[in-house]
Amino acid sequence: MAEQRRDEREERRGGVEGAWDDLVATARRSVSEGLVVGTSGNVSVRVGELVLVTPSGVPYDRLGPKDAVAVDLDGNRAFGELKPTSELPMHLAIYRSTEATAVVHTHAVHATAVSTLVPELPLVHYMAAALGGPVRTAPYATYGSAELARNMLEALRGRSGCLLQNHGTVTYGDSLDQAYDRTAQLEWMCRLWLTASSVPGRTPSLLSSAQLYEVAEKFEGYGQRG
């Protein structure tokens, strides 16, 4: 029995270490691909009842295995010496309210620009279906606040991503890859709309709800299936 418990602890530790490595790689990718500047974004991943999260104010290229930070779903520190991201309330709100296993928050420039202009990203491309429908903008609130987390959850209703007014984006998924892909797609759609709408004398054509619904159905069979 003692040996079984030891094996279980080793397996759990290995899962956490692997998840931390993936989280750091995702955070670094967000910088290298221009979705955040410096330490302005944050990433988290859920492992059982633990949430691994990027620490506050530490450049991602400096993070190593010993810098892992984890909290429980109530925000209590589970391990790690560094302070968790100030946006922890947003991450925990998503994990408590959805089946998400990963969350990515960025300050991507085009998406943040759109968040200052409209309450909802116009349906300029069918990839909006990958986020559950038209992407809403959560009303502004101070970063790290409970109010921001509440506003975000309302904007995420029926969606897997949203804009944060005068702030950035947040997306979630079943994996870090999926959450990251969604935030990258959201930034691309925002850039597309800004580009198209900037042409003098022209107005971008938009998709209808029916057209988006048709795409959402097609997505059900998209990609490789085992």
Secondary structure as GFF3:
##gff-version 3
##sequence-region A 1 226
A	DSSP	alpha_helix	2	32	.	.	.	ID=ss1
A	DSSP	beta_strand	42	47	.	.	.	ID=ss2
A	DSSP	beta_strand	50	53	.	.	.	ID=ss3
A	DSSP	three_ten_helix	60	62	.	.	.	ID=ss4
A	DSSP	three_ten_helix	65	67	.	.	.	ID=ss5
A	DSSP	beta_strand	70	72	.	.	.	ID=ss6
A	DSSP	beta_strand	77	79	.	.	.	ID=ss7
A	DSSP	alpha_helix	88	97	.	.	.	ID=ss8
A	DSSP	beta_strand	102	106	.	.	.	ID=ss9
A	DSSP	alpha_helix	109	115	.	.	.	ID=ss10
A	DSSP	three_ten_helix	126	131	.	.	.	ID=ss11
A	DSSP	beta_strand	137	138	.	.	.	ID=ss12
A	DSSP	alpha_helix	146	155	.	.	.	ID=ss13
A	DSSP	beta_strand	161	164	.	.	.	ID=ss14
A	DSSP	beta_strand	168	173	.	.	.	ID=ss15
A	DSSP	alpha_helix	176	197	.	.	.	ID=ss16
A	DSSP	alpha_helix	209	219	.	.	.	ID=ss17
###
